[in-house]
Amino acid sequence: MLSGYMLPTPQHTWPLLNQRLGTEAWVKHENHTAVGAFKMRGALVYVEWLRASQPEMRGVIAATRGNHGQGVAMAARLMGVTAVIVVPHGNSKEKNRAMAAQGAELVEYGQDFQESLEFARGLAVERGLVMVDSFHERLVMGTSTYALEFLEAAPALARVYVPIGLGSSICGVCAARNALGLATEVVGVVAAQSPSYSLSFAQRKVVEAPAQTRIADGLACRTPNVGAMEVIWANVARIVEVSDEQIEDAMRIYFEDTHNVAEGAGAAALAGALAEGQRADERIGLVLTGGNVDSDVYRNVLAGGVETRA
């Protein structure tokens, strides 16, 4: 189904990046989709399924910090469906503009993603809209396609580093790894300032934690999804926490070594790989999940400054 809307994204190995890591690394460039992030895949699969299973639906609604909303807005536009997107106050201005440009109605509510999500659920009932959840089996089906492309196209990988927001990406990687019968380790990466998934992983129960990362809005999750955690507990080797400063370093490194733009969440996998250190004889994979970073934020990151916008 996806091939009617998009081409596979590339995977490259970059000599300068390999020198920095001390091993051969392959990067899956999900920053090269039509919305600049992997979320397009899951949204297309999800909205197509909703349209087929609920042909009477009046429209869809989603809560987001940006990339999920862009994916849902684009999928809705392509499929002729009305879309409402709820974002928290202070959200990325450029991501907001991108969602509105897709034809979505943008609603600002709440101080973080969780508050936006709860409001969106109520608005869905009020307006008779169908909720496009931020974690759902159909999203995982969509995101697993990039993992399938990656694992089939790249040489054998000892491990793959995957950022964790709400979990659809890492669950998709696990699904593809298992389907292909590979021994590749799947390693999750979270922002240390948004540690709900790493705490939940360590304690083997869902643990809420403040989502206070200032640079990786795609990783800013206060309450883990139970279904995602079940998959993660069963399939992920470990979860690495990285600081906002380490994420900013990784954003700069991607630009210096590959001239690719990576948003904070998109650079987290590289930050995790750098934090762990690598063996020269173990080839690794890095998922660059998106490149949607506001220009003022990116300017400060490249200059080595500290972004202070809430």
N, C-alpha and C positions, 0 to 999 in steps of 0.2 A: 504493500500500500504506500509506503513512504517514497518509493522510487518515482511515483507520480508527482511528487512535490519537491524532492531534493536529491542531490547526488551524495554518495558517500564522502565523508570528510577525510582529509589526508592524515597520514602518520609519517613523521619524519624523525631521523636521528641527526642531531646537530653537533658537529665536532667541538665547537667551543663549549657547549653545554656538557658534553662528555668529558672534556678535560677538567671542567670545574667539579663534576661529580666523581671523577675517578673511575668511571665505568661507561659502558655503552647504554645510553638511555633512548627510548623511543617515546615520542610525544604524540598523543592523539589530539588533533587540533579541532576540538568542538567549537572553538572561537571562529571557525570558518563557515558556520551555517548562516542561513539568511536572517536569523535574528541574533547572531553573534554568540550563541550558546546552545548547549545540548538540549535544552528544554523544548525546543521545537519538535523533537521526535515524539516524546511522550504526549504532548498536547495534540498533535495530529492523530495519533492512534486513539487517544481518549475521546476527542470530539467526534471523530468518524464513528466510533462505537456508540456514543450517545445518540448521534443523529440516526443511526440505523436501529437502535433498540428503543428509542423514545422519539419517534418522528413528530409527535405532537408538541414537543418541548418549545417553550417560548423564547429561550435563550439560555446562556450559561453565565456563571459568575465564578470568580476565583479571587483568592487573597494572595498577595505576593509582595516581595521586596523588589521584584523586577523581571528576572528572566522567565519564571513560570508564567507571569502575566503577559510577557511579550509572546511567548509560545502560544498561549491560549488565545490571545487577541489575533494573532496571525492565522491560527487554525480556524477560528470562527469566521474571519473574513474570507478565507479561501473556500469555506464550506457554506457560506451564506447564512451564518448564525449570528444573532445579536450577542454581544459580550459586555459584561460589567466587570471591572477590575478594581478591587479594594486594596489600597496601599496605606501604610502608616504615615503620619505626619513626618515631615523631614526626609521623606524618601528621595532617592536619586532623581534629580530634575530631568536628566537626560533619558533615564529609563521611563519616567512618566511620559515624557514627550513621545518616545518611541511607541509606547502602548496606545496613546491617543491617536497617533498617526496611523495605526492599524485599524482605526475605526471603533475602538472600545470606549465605553463610558468609564471615566476614571473617577473613583470616589476615595477621598482621603478620610481615614478614621483610625484612631488608636495611636499609641506611643511605640508599639513594636508589632512584629508579625502576628503574634498570638492574639492580640487585641483586634487586629484587622481581620483575622480568620474568624473569630467568634462573631464579629459584626457581620461579616459576609454570609455566614450561615443563617443569621436572622433575616438578612435582606433577601436571601434566596427564597425563604418561605413567604415573605411579604410580597415579593414581586412574581412569584411563581417561576423562578429560574432554577436551573439544574446546577448544583455545585460541582465544580471541577476541582477535586481535592488535590492538595500538594503532594500527597502520597497515595497511590492507588495501583492496583495490579496492571491496569492499562498503561499507566505512566512507565512502570517498570518494563513492560513489553516494549515500549518505544525506546527507552534509554538503553535497553540491552542490545539494540541494533548497533550502537556505536561500539560497544564492547565486542560484539561478534565481528564487526569489520576489523577492529584493532587486533584482536587475538588471532584472527585468520591471516592478516596481512603482515604483521610484524614477525620477526624471528622469535623463537621460544623465549619467554620472559620468566625470570625467577620470581618476580613480584611486580604488582601494579599498585601504584599509589593513587587513591581516589578521594577527593574531597567529600565530606558529608554535610549536607544541609538538612533536609528532612529524610533523605535516605534512598530516593528512587535511583540515583546514579550508581551507588555502590551495590544496591540489590541487583540492578541490571548487569553489572560486571560479574557478580557472583553467579547469576543465572547463566550467562554466556560461558564463563569458565567451566561450570559444572556440565553444561550441555556438550562442550567440546572434550570433556574428560581430561582436562589439563591439571598439572600439579602447581600451577602458578599461584603464589600467595596473593591474597587481596588484603591490602593495608589501608585502613581508613585514616583520614587526616581531618582534624577539627581545629578551630581557633581556640586557643587557651582561654580567651575571654568569652567564649561561648561553649562551655565544656559539657553540655547535657548528655551528648552521645558518648563521650569518653567515660564520664562518670557512670552512666547506665551500663556500658560495656563491662567496666571493672566490677560493678556491684551486682551484675546479673539481675537488675530490676530497673524499671523506668525511673529516672531521677531528673527532676526539673532543676534548672540552673539559670541564672541571669544570662541574657544574650547581649553582651556589651562590647563585642568587637567593633571597632570604629572603621575598619578597612574592608572586612569581608562580609558584606550584608547577606550574601548567599549562604553563609554558614551560621547566621544569627537565629538559632532555634532554641527557644526556652523549654519546650516540652517535646521530647522525642515521641515518634510514632511507634506504637506497640508492635504493629505488624513489621515495620522496618527493623526494629530491634530483634525480633525473632529470627529474621534472616541473617542479621549481622552476627548475633551470638553463635549461630550455627555455621557460618561460612567465613567470617573475617578473622585473619590471624591476630591482628592487634589494631589499636587506634593510637595515632601519634598526635599530641597537642603541639601547636606552633603558635608563637606570639604574633601580635600584629606587626611587630618590627621584622620578624622573620618572613612574614608574608610580603611585606613591602620590599624586602631584599629580593625575594623571589620574583616579584613583579619587575624590578629593575633588571635582574639577571635575564629574564625572558627577553626583554627588549634589547639589552646589550649583546646577548649571545645569538638571538634568533630574529630580532626585529619584529616579534609578535607582541601585540598588546594583550595583556592578561589582567582581568579584574582580580580583586583580592581573593575571592573564592577560587577563581581559575588558576591562581598561582600557588594555592595551598599544597597541592600534591608535590610540586617541586620543593617547596619549603620543608615538607615532611621528609622527603628523600635526602635533602641536604642535612637536616637535623639528625637523622639516623646514621649517616655515613654509609658508604657503599663499598663492596668488594669488587675488585677489578674483574673477577671471573664470573660475575653474576649480572647478566643483562636485565635491565628494569624497564618498566613502563610508567609513564606519567600521563594523567588525564588533565588536559588544559580545558576545563569545562566551559569557559566563556571569556569574552574580552570586553564586556560592557561596563566600563568604568567612566565616571564623569571626568571631563577634561581638566577641571580645576584640581580634582583629587589626584589625577594621574600626573599632572604637572608638578604637584608637591612631592609625590612619590619619586619621580625621576630626579628631582632636585635634592632628594634626601631629606626632605622636610617631613613634618608630622602633620597629618590631616586632623583638624579638630572639629569638623562639622559633625553634629549629632546624627 
